[in-house]
Amino acid sequence: MALPVLSPEQRQEALAKAREARTARSALLADVKAGTLTLAGVLGRDDDLARKTKLAQVLRAMPGVGKARAAAIMDRAGIPAGRRVGGLGARQREQLLAEFPAE
């Protein structure tokens, strides 16, 4: 599939929008890492930013969770590696929240 031809102005707008999304996602993950935002808080959000963030990134941002532990948690819950937060089912959300009960 060929990419659409964009005018220079459209290209700049798209680049700016992508930059804003990356900045907002970084802030979200920084809040998780700092402990000001919990996993339940991320799962409870209903905005595009949270829904489009990969679950593995959110889990790895949590204190004490690295690549291996995040992969193991997702495997136990039956969640594919590339799943985004918005694509989780109710049972998967419950299993994730059960992994982190102290939050």
Secondary structure, 3 states (H helix, E strand, C coil): CCCCCCCHHHHHHHHHHHHHHHHHHHHHHHHHHHCCCCHHHHHHCCCHHHHCCEHHHHHHHCCCCCHHHHHHHHHHCCCCCCCEHHHCCHHHHHHHHHHCCCC
